[in-house]
Amino acid sequence: MPLPPHLLYYTAALSSFAGLLYTGVLFVAALVSVLAPTPERRKDARTTLSILVRRRSR
């Protein structure tokens, strides 16, 4: 029965990778929203960031 521990390991690794990737995307969007040279790009980045961080009501 060595299959379940391997599945748990790969599931945890994939979840960690997805979390790190999402955090990286949020960081880049926040950085662009502050450092973009034109107001249009800053506004677009802020809009993207608000979509990514949107909280849903429960």
Steps between C-alpha positions, in 0.01 A plus 500: 500500500769756421274690260315732747817654652628577151169656404502714813855612430428597140175672597680704763780588258255606230299709747817669621607577145158643415507718812847631418399570141189691612706701748750584226224619268356720777844645570562584133155659464558710812844603379368603158213692659755713685784528249329513159603808299154589369179558697309261273732210578489577873120501488494172308738340749292620795187361336672165445622498859151573632362210293766261631452598865121531487333349801173320461223541753419184691 
